[in-house]
Amino acid sequence: MNIPVFANGNILCFNDVLECMHQTGCDGVMIAEPNLYNPALFANLHPYPWQMATEYMEFVSMYPCSFNYIRGHLFKMFHKVLVKIFY
């Protein structure tokens, strides 16, 4: 093809990105919800949730948005920690 092709779906970690690109030969990969759990996924980093949340809140202070969005994003970032604590 002469146009860029992007894959999407079932990407949960960086290894999934690499495997998808290898299997499909696509030019790039898109993700949605996994990016909320780990915004550093494409960098193959696993920062602590509070590090991501602190940086996120710095962006919120520069680019204000609805509290509902902020709450939802922070919940996703802390989801794995909360599950470990309560279950």
C-alpha positions in Angstrom: 0.0 0.0 0.0 1.1 3.6 -0.5 -0.7 4.9 2.6 0.3 4.4 6.2 -1.6 1.6 7.9 -2.2 1.6 11.7 -3.3 -1.3 13.8 -5.7 -1.0 16.7 -7.1 -3.3 19.4 -5.9 -5.7 22.1 -2.7 -3.8 22.8 -2.1 -4.0 26.6 1.7 -3.7 26.9 4.8 -2.7 24.9 5.4 -6.2 23.8 2.0 -6.3 22.3 3.0 -3.2 20.2 6.1 -5.0 18.9 4.3 -8.2 18.2 1.4 -6.5 16.4 3.8 -4.5 14.2 5.8 -7.7 13.5 2.8 -9.8 12.6 0.9 -7.2 10.6 3.7 -5.1 9.0 1.7 -2.0 10.0 3.3 1.4 10.2 2.0 2.2 13.7 -0.3 1.1 16.5 -3.1 3.0 18.3 -4.3 2.4 21.8 -7.1 3.8 23.9 -7.8 2.6 27.4 -4.4 1.0 28.1 -2.9 4.5 27.7 -5.0 5.6 30.7 -3.6 2.8 32.8 0.0 3.5 31.7 0.6 6.7 29.8 4.2 5.6 29.4 3.3 2.4 27.6 4.9 3.3 24.2 8.1 4.2 26.0 8.2 0.7 27.6 8.3 2.3 31.0 6.4 1.4 34.1 6.4 4.4 36.4 4.6 4.4 39.8 1.0 5.6 39.5 1.7 8.6 41.7 4.5 9.8 39.4 2.1 9.6 36.4 -0.6 11.3 38.5 1.7 14.2 39.5 2.7 14.8 35.9 -0.9 14.5 34.8 -2.0 17.1 37.4 0.7 19.5 36.1 -0.8 19.2 32.7 -4.3 19.8 34.1 -3.1 23.0 35.8 -1.9 24.2 32.4 -4.9 22.8 30.4 -7.9 22.8 32.6 -10.7 20.2 31.9 -13.8 18.8 33.5 -13.4 17.3 37.0 -15.2 14.2 35.7 -12.3 13.6 33.2 -9.7 14.2 35.8 -11.4 11.7 38.3 -11.7 9.1 35.6 -8.1 9.4 34.4 -6.7 9.3 38.0 -8.9 6.2 38.8 -7.5 4.4 35.7 -3.9 5.3 36.8 -4.4 4.0 40.3 -6.7 1.0 39.4 -4.0 -1.7 39.8 -2.9 -0.3 43.1 -6.4 -0.1 44.5 -7.2 -3.7 43.4 -4.1 -4.9 45.2 -5.1 -3.1 48.4 -8.7 -4.1 48.5 -8.7 -7.6 47.0 
